[in-house]
Amino acid sequence: MDLSHVLLLVVAGVAAGGVNAIAGGGSLITFPSLIAAGLPTVDANVTNSVSVFPGYVSSVVGSRADLAGQGRRLRAILPTSLAGSAGGCALLLLTPARAFELVVPFLVLGAGQPRPSLPMRPQPRRQGKWTVTRGVFQD
């Protein structure tokens, strides 16, 4: 890796950190930058995921007060989140790298598209387990 790649990754990392601090989506900057620096797509994806993890942890720590009292909801979505994460990891690591290369542009394009907003409606005070689990898949 030469100096231009290092500079590209430093600039991309700083820019992605700023984007993540404001609205999220910094991976749309860092992932293509890692590929431009010469990493294969699967390696770039894993590197990107590992690199943003500390930011997610610090965000949760910084939001402790807002998250107070959410233990029940966390326990409801945790199994679905873990199963989805494990399934995604298995797909990434067990399928040929070429399949990932073909799908990546569509995943990035889909991530960058705004979703139609639904009209706001009052939420019931108590949400069932399946309502919360379905919400994991919608986001």
C-alpha positions in Angstrom: 0.0 0.0 0.0 1.5 3.3 -1.0 1.2 6.8 0.5 -1.7 7.8 -1.7 -3.8 4.8 -0.5 -2.9 5.7 3.1 -4.0 9.3 2.6 -7.2 8.1 0.9 -8.1 5.9 3.8 -7.3 8.6 6.4 -9.5 11.1 4.6 -12.2 8.6 4.1 -12.1 7.6 7.8 -12.4 11.1 9.0 -15.2 11.9 6.5 -17.0 8.7 7.5 -16.6 9.5 11.2 -18.2 12.9 10.6 -21.1 11.4 8.6 -21.7 8.7 11.2 -21.7 11.4 13.9 -24.5 13.3 12.1 -26.7 10.7 10.4 -24.9 7.4 9.9 -23.9 5.8 6.6 -20.2 6.5 6.8 -19.6 3.0 5.4 -20.8 4.3 2.0 -17.5 6.3 2.1 -15.1 3.8 3.8 -16.1 0.6 2.0 -15.5 1.9 -1.6 -12.3 3.6 -0.3 -11.0 0.2 1.0 -11.7 -1.3 -2.4 -10.0 1.6 -4.2 -7.0 1.0 -1.9 -6.8 -2.6 -3.3 -8.6 -4.8 -0.8 -10.8 -7.5 -2.1 -14.5 -6.9 -1.5 -14.9 -9.5 1.3 -11.8 -8.3 3.1 -13.0 -4.7 2.6 -16.3 -5.6 4.1 -14.8 -7.3 7.1 -12.3 -4.5 7.7 -15.1 -1.9 7.4 -17.3 -3.7 9.9 -14.5 -4.1 12.4 -13.4 -0.4 12.0 -16.9 1.0 12.7 -17.6 -1.2 15.8 -15.9 1.1 18.3 -18.1 3.9 17.1 -21.2 1.9 17.7 -20.0 0.9 21.2 -19.2 4.5 22.1 -22.6 5.6 20.7 -24.4 3.1 23.0 -22.3 4.2 26.0 -23.1 7.9 25.2 -26.8 7.1 24.9 -27.1 5.2 28.2 -29.6 7.6 29.6 -31.8 7.3 26.6 -31.6 3.5 26.6 -32.6 3.2 30.3 -35.6 0.9 30.7 -35.2 -0.8 27.3 -34.0 -4.1 28.6 -37.2 -5.9 27.8 -37.1 -4.7 24.2 -33.4 -5.6 23.9 -34.1 -9.1 25.1 -36.9 -9.4 22.5 -34.8 -8.4 19.5 -31.5 -10.0 20.6 -32.2 -13.5 19.3 -33.3 -12.2 15.9 -30.3 -9.8 15.7 -27.9 -12.6 16.6 -29.5 -15.0 14.1 -29.4 -12.4 11.4 -25.8 -11.5 12.1 -24.7 -15.2 12.2 -26.6 -15.8 8.9 -25.0 -12.8 7.2 -21.5 -13.8 8.4 -22.0 -17.4 7.2 -23.3 -16.2 3.8 -20.3 -13.8 3.5 -17.7 -16.4 4.4 -19.2 -19.5 2.8 -20.2 -18.1 -0.6 -17.7 -17.4 -3.3 -16.1 -14.0 -3.2 -17.3 -13.4 -6.8 -20.9 -13.7 -5.7 -20.3 -11.0 -3.1 -18.6 -8.8 -5.8 -21.7 -9.1 -8.0 -24.1 -8.2 -5.2 -22.2 -5.4 -3.6 -23.2 -2.6 -6.0 -26.9 -3.4 -5.5 -26.5 -3.5 -1.7 -24.7 -0.1 -1.7 -27.3 1.4 -4.1 -30.1 0.1 -2.0 -28.5 1.5 1.2 -28.3 4.9 -0.4 -31.9 5.1 -1.5 -34.5 6.8 0.7 -37.3 4.7 1.9 -40.8 5.9 1.6 -42.0 7.2 4.9 -45.1 5.8 6.4 -47.6 8.1 8.1 -47.1 8.4 11.8 -49.6 6.6 13.9 -49.8 6.1 17.6 -48.0 3.1 18.8 -49.6 0.8 21.3 -48.0 1.0 24.8 -47.1 -2.7 24.7 -45.6 -4.3 21.7 -45.6 -8.0 21.2 -42.4 -10.0 20.7 -43.2 -10.5 17.0 -43.9 -6.8 16.4 -40.5 -5.9 17.7 -38.8 -8.7 15.9 -40.4 -7.7 12.6 -39.1 -4.1 13.2 -35.5 -5.5 13.2 -36.0 -6.8 9.7 -37.6 -3.5 8.5 -34.5 -1.5 9.5 
